[in-house]
């Protein structure tokens, strides 16, 4: 979710924390002023240097700093970087417990962390802890440098601390709810996470700063996303990731992938075993990905491709259909890969049903229209009352190439119009793209309807444009959508829609 979507759902207390995190000496009296000031200064909020500076926990109390990182890791592992408050507490506890359990598994440690690196880092870590019960900023910085020099990850650091009995706290004691609450407040005061409320309280890393947070914290990719990347590699490439680490390279492709995940081999580390030309080969298989650049840039391009592909945020966490709405254009165009990777569909046949549900979400939640239930299965995909005597019908047609309105659909739609008990003032066809022939067929269907039924064709992205923008065409505090916007024969282009919204919406 972006800031503009989250701010209306935030109360004064939580808005003030965000304002204070990046704007100094600003006194505001009400929530609306705070929202306006934040959006006017959004460039400063999302400034990467500001974000990096506020992710520096060197001078922060160790428990707060560590829980800060646990919270961010928990959020980064979830779609849209958002979690209900109750789930976030549980996720942090589970993450700490998982690291403690892994640190007790000698075989896991032996294959996860090189022996020399483990020996050297443990010795320095124990020496740093020996003097007292805390680490100062210089010691933390020294350990960070050593960690990078030894090729260890932040997760490796936690594992070694846990072996030493210092993670999460002395004696491997987990952090309490109160300690997690302190860190949540600290992260808000830094402008890194937001708290908002709908049916319940949620915490989120807003989209504007998510990429910077992800790279700075070494989160790189969610597990589900990483699995998608690994599944797209071939067996030899997977073996090339495991072999340099002295790990077993036998077994099926799924076994190799499981082994990579099990040993927490981060995406950047895994991809770094590939040559620059091999990375180029991987990039060539990724539609729209940038191919040129240094080896490091190519690795980031691959990671960004998969992250962008699979972490499109839920526009409305309170309605599961919003997930379909977020992929509305992909459903209309039958873009199978993002739909499968994002678990929008399990099989190709799911596309039509999901497309229909997303459209219902648009009319019900975005346009605030009451839909009319239709008995049986031989009917249009949706129905709305236009007035007491007339209705609007719509039908979804997902296509891989521009929709040309085949004769079979002509007969199908004509049957829907004629079998409807009330006059159909408009039949709306929603698709991805369409041909000039389709526009001509729409005019023909109007003539054959014998009821002067308007027949309009609209692309999914233009319908989504209406869903997102229509309220801006009204000067009312509580505007009401006017279905007259769609009521014509032919194509409903964005220009036509904008023109009609200017006079139809009050």
Protein Blocks (a to p, Z undefined) as FASTA:
>chain_A
ZZklmmmmpcfklmmmmmmmmpghiacfbfklmmmmmmmmmmmmmomklmmmmmpcklgc
fklmmmmmmmmmmmmmpghiiacfklmmmmmmmmmmmmmmmmmmmklmmmmpcfklmmmm
mmmmmmmmmmmmcdcfklmmmmmmmmmmnopafklmmmmmmmnopafbghhiacdfklmm
mmmmmmmmnomaccddfkbccddddfklmmmmmmmnonopafklmmmmmmmpcfklmmmm
mmmnopafedcfklmmmmmmmnopafklmmmmpcfklmmmmmmmpghiafbdcfklmmmm
mmmmmmmmmmcccfblkbmklmmmmmmmmmmnopaklmmmnomafbfklmmmmmmmmmmm
mmmmmnopacdddehjbdcfbdcdfblmbccdddddddfbdcehiaklmmmmmmmmmmpm
bdcfbdcdddfbdcfklmmmmmmmmmmnonopacddddfklmmmmmmmmmmmpcbfbdcd
dfklmmcgdjddfklmmmmmmmmpZZ
